[in-house]
Amino acid sequence: MSDCEASVKTARRYYLGKRRKALEVQDNALADVWRAKQEAEPGQALALTFPHRSKLEALGYTTVEDLDGANQDELISAGLLRREAAAVLAALE
């Protein structure tokens, strides 16, 4: 089970976890299906001033709901540096 799946609080997080899992096995077509499902769910977009917003968006975290329940290990595993992950989590508090 991925870190994201372990902390599923929203449908967006569930779909993001499935998307990340598909990318891990290089199944881009399946990842695109999960991405479409994730993006079809409503969510509050990250503020323009949110720390590392562009990097988060590139990693699939585009809304507050995508980050709801995320922890530092998950964000580092996704591609953030430790200090970036800490800044993201602090901004959510």
N, C-alpha and C positions, 0 to 999 in steps of 0.2 A: 504494500500500500504506500502510495507517495505521501510526502508531508502534507500536500494540499488536501488529499482525500481524508487524511486523519483529522482534519479540522474543518470539515464541510459545514458551513453555516448557511449558505445560499446555493441556489441552483447554479449561479455563475461560477462559484468555487468548484462545484462538482464538475461542471463542464471544463473548466480550466484544468483541473487535475487530469481528466481524461485526455485533454489536448496535450498536456505536457508528457503524459505517458506515451501517447502515440508518437510524439516527436522523439522521445528517447529511443524508440525502435525504428525510427526513420520512416514512419508511415505517414507521409505528408498528406495524402488524400484523406485519411481518417482524421488527422489533426485538423484539416480544413472543415470537416463535418462538425467536430466538437467546437471549433472556433465560431462557426455560424450559429450553433445552438447557444453558445455563451453570449455572443453579441446580440442575439434576439431577446435575451432577458433584460428587463429594465435594470438600471443602475445609475448611481450618482457619479458623474464623471469626476475624475481627479481634478482638483483645482489647478489652475495654470501655474500657481506658485508652489505646488506640491513638490517636495524634495525628490529629485531624480525622476521626475514625471516621464520624460521622453524615454529614458532607459526602461522604466517600468512598462510603458506602453509597448515597447519593442519586445518585451518578454511576455506580453499577454495580460498584464494588469492595467486595465484602463478605467476601472471604477473603484469606488470605496468598497463595494461588495466583493470584488475580486480579492481584496486584501483582508477582508473581515475573517479573522482567525489565523492569518499567516503568522509565522514566527521567523526568527532570524535565520535558522537553519534552512527553512524553505526558500527564503529570499536569496540566500547565498547560493544554494543549489540551483536556483533559477538563473543566476548570473550576476547578482549584485556583489559588491565588495562588502566586507563586514561593516565598515563605517557607513556605507550607503544604506544597508539594511537597518542599522540602528537608527539612522535619521528618518527612514520611512516609518518605522514602528513608533518612534517618538511623535511623529506628526499625526498618527492615528489616535493618540491618547487624548 
